C-alpha cells in the first residue's frame, strides 16, 4: 500500500510558486516539485491543480476559492466528452500508439532535459 507524500499537503493557487514535473529515473517515473518563482520566507508552497476533464458534472463542481488576483474560478477545464479519444485517433494511429508505449517503457530512457533536472 502506498501512502501519501508531502506533495499531498501542497495547496492549490491559480498563480502557484511551484510546479510538478515528471521525469524518468532508472526506468521509473518520478514526480518532482520545482519552484517557478522566488518563494518568500513563511510563504506557503502552492501548485496549480489545473487539469482537463471530459465530464461536465465534475467540471461544474470544481470551484476555486484560492483568492489569487488571477483566480480562474475553477481548477478544471472542460474539453467535451470523447475529445481525448478523438485526438488519439486523429493524431496517433494504432501502431504509433504502441511505439510510444514501448518507448515510454524502455529502461534508462531519460531525456536530455530530464537529465539536466536530475
KEFIPA-134066 format. One record per residue (C-alpha): residue in one letter; x, y, z. Coordinates in steps of 0.5 Angstrom, whole numbers, plus 500, padded with zeros to 3 digits. Example, Ala and Ser with C-alpha at 12.3 -4.5 7.8 and 13.67 -1.06 7.14 Angstrom:
<pts>
<pt><resn>A</resn><u>525</u><v>491</v><w>516</w></pt>
<pt><resn>S</resn><u>527</u><v>498</v><w>514</w></pt>
</pts>
This chain:
<pts>
<pt><resn>X</resn><u>500</u><v>500</v><w>500</w></pt>
<pt><resn>X</resn><u>503</u><v>507</v><w>498</w></pt>
<pt><resn>X</resn><u>502</u><v>513</v><w>503</w></pt>
<pt><resn>X</resn><u>501</u><v>520</v><w>501</w></pt>
<pt><resn>X</resn><u>508</u><v>524</v><w>501</w></pt>
<pt><resn>X</resn><u>509</u><v>531</v><w>503</w></pt>
<pt><resn>X</resn><u>506</u><v>533</v><w>496</w></pt>
<pt><resn>X</resn><u>499</u><v>532</v><w>498</w></pt>
<pt><resn>X</resn><u>500</u><v>537</v><w>503</w></pt>
<pt><resn>X</resn><u>501</u><v>543</v><w>498</w></pt>
<pt><resn>X</resn><u>495</u><v>547</v><w>497</w></pt>
<pt><resn>X</resn><u>492</u><v>550</v><w>490</w></pt>
<pt><resn>X</resn><u>493</u><v>557</v><w>488</w></pt>
<pt><resn>X</resn><u>492</u><v>560</v><w>481</w></pt>
<pt><resn>X</resn><u>499</u><v>563</v><w>481</w></pt>
<pt><resn>X</resn><u>503</u><v>558</v><w>484</w></pt>
<pt><resn>X</resn><u>510</u><v>558</v><w>486</w></pt>
<pt><resn>X</resn><u>512</u><v>551</v><w>485</w></pt>
<pt><resn>X</resn><u>510</u><v>546</v><w>479</w></pt>
<pt><resn>X</resn><u>510</u><v>539</v><w>479</w></pt>
<pt><resn>X</resn><u>515</u><v>536</v><w>473</w></pt>
<pt><resn>X</resn><u>515</u><v>528</v><w>471</w></pt>
<pt><resn>X</resn><u>522</u><v>525</v><w>470</w></pt>
<pt><resn>X</resn><u>524</u><v>518</v><w>469</w></pt>
<pt><resn>X</resn><u>530</u><v>516</v><w>473</w></pt>
<pt><resn>X</resn><u>533</u><v>509</v><w>472</w></pt>
<pt><resn>X</resn><u>526</u><v>507</v><w>468</w></pt>
<pt><resn>X</resn><u>522</u><v>509</v><w>474</w></pt>
<pt><resn>X</resn><u>518</u><v>515</v><w>473</w></pt>
<pt><resn>X</resn><u>519</u><v>521</v><w>479</w></pt>
<pt><resn>X</resn><u>515</u><v>527</v><w>480</w></pt>
<pt><resn>X</resn><u>519</u><v>533</v><w>483</w></pt>
<pt><resn>X</resn><u>517</u><v>539</v><w>486</w></pt>
<pt><resn>X</resn><u>520</u><v>545</v><w>483</w></pt>
<pt><resn>X</resn><u>520</u><v>553</v><w>484</w></pt>
<pt><resn>X</resn><u>517</u><v>557</v><w>479</w></pt>
<pt><resn>X</resn><u>519</u><v>564</v><w>482</w></pt>
<pt><resn>X</resn><u>522</u><v>566</v><w>489</w></pt>
<pt><resn>X</resn><u>519</u><v>564</v><w>495</w></pt>
<pt><resn>X</resn><u>519</u><v>569</v><w>501</w></pt>
<pt><resn>X</resn><u>520</u><v>566</v><w>508</w></pt>
<pt><resn>X</resn><u>514</u><v>564</v><w>511</w></pt>
<pt><resn>X</resn><u>510</u><v>563</v><w>504</w></pt>
<pt><resn>X</resn><u>506</u><v>557</v><w>503</w></pt>
<pt><resn>X</resn><u>508</u><v>552</v><w>498</w></pt>
<pt><resn>X</resn><u>503</u><v>552</v><w>492</w></pt>
<pt><resn>X</resn><u>501</u><v>548</v><w>486</w></pt>
<pt><resn>X</resn><u>496</u><v>550</v><w>480</w></pt>
<pt><resn>X</resn><u>492</u><v>543</v><w>481</w></pt>
<pt><resn>X</resn><u>489</u><v>545</v><w>474</w></pt>
<pt><resn>X</resn><u>487</u><v>539</v><w>469</w></pt>
<pt><resn>X</resn><u>483</u><v>538</v><w>464</w></pt>
<pt><resn>X</resn><u>476</u><v>534</v><w>464</w></pt>
<pt><resn>X</resn><u>471</u><v>531</v><w>459</w></pt>
<pt><resn>X</resn><u>466</u><v>530</v><w>464</w></pt>
<pt><resn>X</resn><u>461</u><v>537</v><w>465</w></pt>
<pt><resn>X</resn><u>459</u><v>535</v><w>472</w></pt>
<pt><resn>X</resn><u>466</u><v>534</v><w>475</w></pt>
<pt><resn>X</resn><u>468</u><v>541</v><w>472</w></pt>
<pt><resn>X</resn><u>462</u><v>544</v><w>474</w></pt>
<pt><resn>X</resn><u>463</u><v>542</v><w>481</w></pt>
<pt><resn>X</resn><u>470</u><v>545</v><w>481</w></pt>
<pt><resn>X</resn><u>470</u><v>551</v><w>485</w></pt>
<pt><resn>X</resn><u>477</u><v>555</v><w>486</w></pt>
<pt><resn>X</resn><u>477</u><v>559</v><w>492</w></pt>
<pt><resn>X</resn><u>484</u><v>561</v><w>492</w></pt>
<pt><resn>X</resn><u>483</u><v>568</v><w>493</w></pt>
<pt><resn>X</resn><u>489</u><v>570</v><w>488</w></pt>
<pt><resn>X</resn><u>488</u><v>576</v><w>483</w></pt>
<pt><resn>X</resn><u>489</u><v>572</v><w>477</w></pt>
<pt><resn>X</resn><u>484</u><v>566</v><w>480</w></pt>
<pt><resn>X</resn><u>480</u><v>563</v><w>474</w></pt>
<pt><resn>X</resn><u>474</u><v>561</v><w>479</w></pt>
<pt><resn>X</resn><u>475</u><v>553</v><w>478</w></pt>
<pt><resn>X</resn><u>481</u><v>549</v><w>477</w></pt>
<pt><resn>X</resn><u>479</u><v>544</v><w>472</w></pt>
<pt><resn>X</resn><u>478</u><v>546</v><w>464</w></pt>
<pt><resn>X</resn><u>472</u><v>542</v><w>460</w></pt>
<pt><resn>X</resn><u>474</u><v>540</v><w>453</w></pt>
<pt><resn>X</resn><u>468</u><v>536</v><w>452</w></pt>
<pt><resn>X</resn><u>466</u><v>528</v><w>452</w></pt>
<pt><resn>X</resn><u>470</u><v>524</v><w>448</w></pt>
<pt><resn>X</resn><u>475</u><v>529</v><w>446</w></pt>
<pt><resn>X</resn><u>481</u><v>526</v><w>449</w></pt>
<pt><resn>X</resn><u>480</u><v>519</v><w>445</w></pt>
<pt><resn>X</resn><u>478</u><v>523</v><w>438</w></pt>
<pt><resn>X</resn><u>485</u><v>527</v><w>439</w></pt>
<pt><resn>X</resn><u>488</u><v>520</v><w>440</w></pt>
<pt><resn>X</resn><u>485</u><v>517</v><w>434</w></pt>
<pt><resn>X</resn><u>487</u><v>523</v><w>430</w></pt>
<pt><resn>X</resn><u>494</u><v>524</v><w>432</w></pt>
<pt><resn>X</resn><u>496</u><v>517</v><w>434</w></pt>
<pt><resn>X</resn><u>495</u><v>512</v><w>429</w></pt>
<pt><resn>X</resn><u>495</u><v>505</v><w>433</w></pt>
<pt><resn>X</resn><u>502</u><v>503</v><w>431</w></pt>
<pt><resn>X</resn><u>504</u><v>510</v><w>433</w></pt>
<pt><resn>X</resn><u>501</u><v>509</v><w>440</w></pt>
<pt><resn>X</resn><u>504</u><v>502</v><w>441</w></pt>
<pt><resn>X</resn><u>511</u><v>505</v><w>439</w></pt>
<pt><resn>X</resn><u>510</u><v>511</v><w>444</w></pt>
<pt><resn>X</resn><u>508</u><v>506</v><w>450</w></pt>
<pt><resn>X</resn><u>514</u><v>502</v><w>448</w></pt>
<pt><resn>X</resn><u>519</u><v>508</v><w>448</w></pt>
<pt><resn>X</resn><u>516</u><v>510</v><w>455</w></pt>
<pt><resn>X</resn><u>517</u><v>503</v><w>458</w></pt>
<pt><resn>X</resn><u>525</u><v>503</v><w>456</w></pt>
<pt><resn>X</resn><u>530</u><v>502</v><w>462</w></pt>
<pt><resn>X</resn><u>534</u><v>508</v><w>462</w></pt>
<pt><resn>X</resn><u>530</u><v>513</v><w>458</w></pt>
<pt><resn>X</resn><u>532</u><v>519</v><w>461</w></pt>
<pt><resn>X</resn><u>531</u><v>525</v><w>456</w></pt>
<pt><resn>X</resn><u>537</u><v>531</v><w>456</w></pt>
<pt><resn>X</resn><u>532</u><v>536</v><w>459</w></pt>
<pt><resn>X</resn><u>530</u><v>531</v><w>465</w></pt>
<pt><resn>X</resn><u>538</u><v>529</v><w>466</w></pt>
<pt><resn>X</resn><u>539</u><v>536</v><w>467</w></pt>
<pt><resn>X</resn><u>533</u><v>537</v><w>472</w></pt>
<pt><resn>X</resn><u>536</u><v>531</v><w>476</w></pt>
</pts>
